[in-house]
Amino acid sequence: MSSIRLFILGSLDERGPMHGHQLRLLAQEEHIHKWTDFTVGAIYGAIKRLAAEGLIDGVRSEREGNYPERVVYAISDAGRVSLGVIRLETLREIVLRPDPFDLALARLDGEKLDELPATLGARRDVLEARLRESRAHLENIRRYLTVAETLANEHGLMRLEAELAWLDTVIESLPAIVADETARTTARKAQQQ
């Protein structure tokens, strides 16, 4: 599954031929980096790969003012077939990526447990700020979004809300975590002696 392929092929299929800069502007306009797993800057490399695979074709070159010449791409027949497969796979596949935070939490440094409340509090502050910013952003752009785009953005909000709720559980469990880690560190030291 590739979100960037879905974005490029889907955009060319829906909007017609575009050059890389137009696709980049579209991604920026849609704030794609806030609700997908790729950055705007990755578009140019993906265009080259899609062209090499025959999923998009260069249909003409354009030059505007002093800007460099740009190749305008259109989706190919093979690209439309691939787009259909990618859409279906993406709608069917469930992607819940492991968070490295979980491993760090499971492998705490027993000597630095006193830093844990501040570290988790700072993480919570960042998540809460990101949630506020995402809510405000959605409200600002909601009138420009389709129903499906609105739901996609709300999905991101719900994930942040769930992450905050879970982190609150971790923070509430800090006394038990510290007691457990302290006991494990003490036992480990005793075994090493």
C-alpha positions as CSV (number, residue, x, y, z in Angstrom):
1,M,0.0,0.0,0.0
2,S,1.3,3.4,-0.9
3,S,-0.4,6.6,0.1
4,I,1.7,8.8,-2.2
5,R,0.9,6.6,-5.2
6,L,-2.8,6.8,-4.3
7,F,-2.5,10.6,-4.1
8,I,-0.7,11.1,-7.4
9,L,-2.6,8.6,-9.5
10,G,-5.9,9.7,-7.9
11,S,-5.2,13.4,-8.5
12,L,-4.2,12.9,-12.1
13,D,-7.3,10.7,-12.6
14,E,-9.6,13.1,-11.0
15,R,-8.2,16.5,-12.1
16,G,-6.4,15.6,-15.4
17,P,-2.8,16.2,-16.5
18,M,-0.5,18.1,-14.1
19,H,3.2,18.7,-13.6
20,G,5.0,18.0,-10.3
21,H,4.8,21.5,-9.0
22,Q,1.0,21.5,-9.5
23,L,0.8,18.2,-7.6
24,R,3.0,19.6,-4.8
25,L,0.7,22.7,-4.6
26,L,-2.3,20.5,-4.4
27,A,-0.8,18.5,-1.6
28,Q,0.1,21.7,0.3
29,E,-3.4,23.0,-0.3
30,E,-4.9,19.8,1.1
31,H,-2.4,19.8,4.0
32,I,-1.7,16.2,3.1
33,H,1.2,15.9,5.6
34,K,-1.3,16.3,8.4
35,W,-3.5,13.4,7.6
36,T,-1.4,11.0,5.4
37,D,1.9,9.2,5.9
38,F,4.0,11.1,3.3
39,T,5.4,14.6,3.0
40,V,4.9,17.1,0.2
41,G,8.5,16.9,-0.8
42,A,8.3,13.2,-1.5
43,I,6.1,13.8,-4.5
44,Y,8.9,14.5,-7.1
45,G,10.6,11.2,-6.4
46,A,7.3,9.3,-6.5
47,I,6.5,10.9,-9.9
48,K,9.8,9.6,-11.3
49,R,9.1,6.1,-10.0
50,L,5.5,6.1,-11.4
51,A,6.8,7.3,-14.8
52,A,9.5,4.6,-14.9
53,E,6.8,2.0,-14.1
54,G,4.6,3.3,-16.9
55,L,1.8,4.3,-14.6
56,I,2.0,7.9,-15.7
57,D,3.1,9.4,-19.0
58,G,4.7,12.7,-19.8
59,V,2.3,14.3,-22.2
60,R,3.9,17.6,-22.8
61,S,6.4,20.2,-21.5
62,E,5.5,23.6,-20.2
63,R,7.6,26.6,-19.4
64,E,6.2,29.6,-17.5
65,G,8.3,32.8,-17.4
66,N,11.8,32.1,-16.1
67,Y,10.9,28.9,-14.4
68,P,12.5,25.7,-15.6
69,E,10.6,23.6,-18.1
70,R,8.2,21.2,-16.5
71,V,6.9,17.9,-17.7
72,V,3.1,17.5,-17.5
73,Y,2.0,14.0,-16.6
74,A,-1.2,12.1,-17.2
75,I,-2.3,8.8,-15.7
76,S,-1.8,5.9,-18.1
77,D,-4.2,3.0,-18.7
78,A,-1.9,0.8,-16.5
79,G,-2.0,3.6,-13.9
80,R,-5.8,3.5,-13.8
81,V,-5.7,-0.3,-13.2
82,S,-3.0,0.2,-10.5
83,L,-5.1,3.0,-9.0
84,G,-8.1,0.7,-8.7
85,V,-6.0,-2.0,-7.0
86,I,-4.4,0.5,-4.6
87,R,-7.7,2.0,-3.7
88,L,-9.2,-1.4,-2.9
89,E,-6.2,-2.6,-1.0
90,T,-6.0,0.6,1.0
91,L,-9.7,0.5,1.9
92,R,-9.4,-3.2,3.0
93,E,-6.0,-3.1,4.8
94,I,-5.9,-2.1,8.4
95,V,-2.7,-0.1,9.3
96,L,-1.9,0.3,13.0
97,R,1.8,1.0,13.2
98,P,3.7,0.2,16.4
99,D,4.7,3.3,18.3
100,P,8.4,3.2,19.4
101,F,7.1,4.9,22.6
102,D,5.8,1.5,23.7
103,L,9.2,-0.1,23.5
104,A,10.8,2.8,25.4
105,L,8.1,2.5,28.1
106,A,8.8,-1.2,28.4
107,R,12.5,-0.6,28.6
108,L,12.8,2.2,31.1
109,D,16.1,3.3,32.7
110,G,15.7,2.4,36.4
111,E,18.2,5.1,37.2
112,K,16.1,7.9,35.7
113,L,12.6,7.1,36.9
114,D,12.4,10.5,38.6
115,E,12.4,12.1,35.1
116,L,9.4,10.1,33.9
117,P,6.6,12.4,35.2
118,A,8.1,15.4,33.5
119,T,8.8,13.5,30.3
120,L,5.3,12.1,30.0
121,G,3.8,15.4,31.0
122,A,5.7,17.1,28.2
123,R,4.6,14.4,25.7
124,R,1.0,15.0,26.9
125,D,1.4,18.8,26.4
126,V,2.6,18.2,22.8
127,L,-0.2,15.9,22.0
128,E,-2.8,18.2,23.5
129,A,-1.4,21.1,21.5
130,R,-1.4,19.1,18.3
131,L,-5.0,18.1,19.0
132,R,-6.1,21.7,19.6
133,E,-4.2,22.8,16.4
134,S,-5.8,20.0,14.3
135,R,-9.3,20.8,15.6
136,A,-8.8,24.5,14.8
137,H,-7.4,23.7,11.4
138,L,-10.3,21.4,10.6
139,E,-12.8,24.1,11.5
140,N,-11.0,26.6,9.3
141,I,-11.0,24.3,6.2
142,R,-14.2,22.3,6.8
143,R,-16.2,24.4,4.3
144,Y,-13.7,23.4,1.5
145,L,-13.7,19.6,2.3
146,T,-15.8,16.9,0.9
147,V,-17.7,14.7,3.3
148,A,-15.0,12.0,2.9
149,E,-12.2,14.4,3.4
150,T,-13.9,15.7,6.6
151,L,-14.2,12.2,7.9
152,A,-10.6,11.5,7.1
153,N,-9.5,14.5,9.1
154,E,-11.9,13.6,12.0
155,H,-10.2,10.2,12.0
156,G,-6.9,11.9,12.8
157,L,-8.6,13.8,15.6
158,M,-10.0,10.7,17.1
159,R,-6.6,9.0,17.0
160,L,-5.1,11.9,18.9
161,E,-7.9,11.9,21.4
162,A,-7.4,8.1,21.9
163,E,-3.6,8.6,22.3
164,L,-4.3,11.3,24.9
165,A,-6.7,9.1,26.9
166,W,-4.2,6.2,26.9
167,L,-1.4,8.5,27.9
168,D,-3.5,9.7,30.8
169,T,-3.9,6.1,31.9
170,V,-0.1,5.7,31.8
171,I,0.4,8.9,33.8
172,E,-2.1,7.7,36.4
173,S,-0.2,4.4,36.6
174,L,3.1,6.1,37.2
175,P,3.3,5.1,40.9
176,A,2.8,1.5,40.0
177,I,5.3,1.8,37.0
178,V,8.0,3.4,39.2
179,A,7.4,0.8,42.0
180,D,7.7,-2.1,39.5
181,E,10.8,-0.7,37.8
182,T,12.5,0.1,41.1
183,A,11.9,-3.5,42.3
184,R,13.2,-4.9,39.0
185,T,16.3,-2.7,39.1
186,T,17.0,-3.7,42.7
187,A,16.6,-7.4,41.8
188,R,18.8,-7.1,38.8
189,K,21.5,-5.4,40.8
190,A,21.3,-8.0,43.5
191,Q,21.7,-10.8,40.9
192,Q,24.8,-9.1,39.4
193,Q,26.6,-9.0,42.8
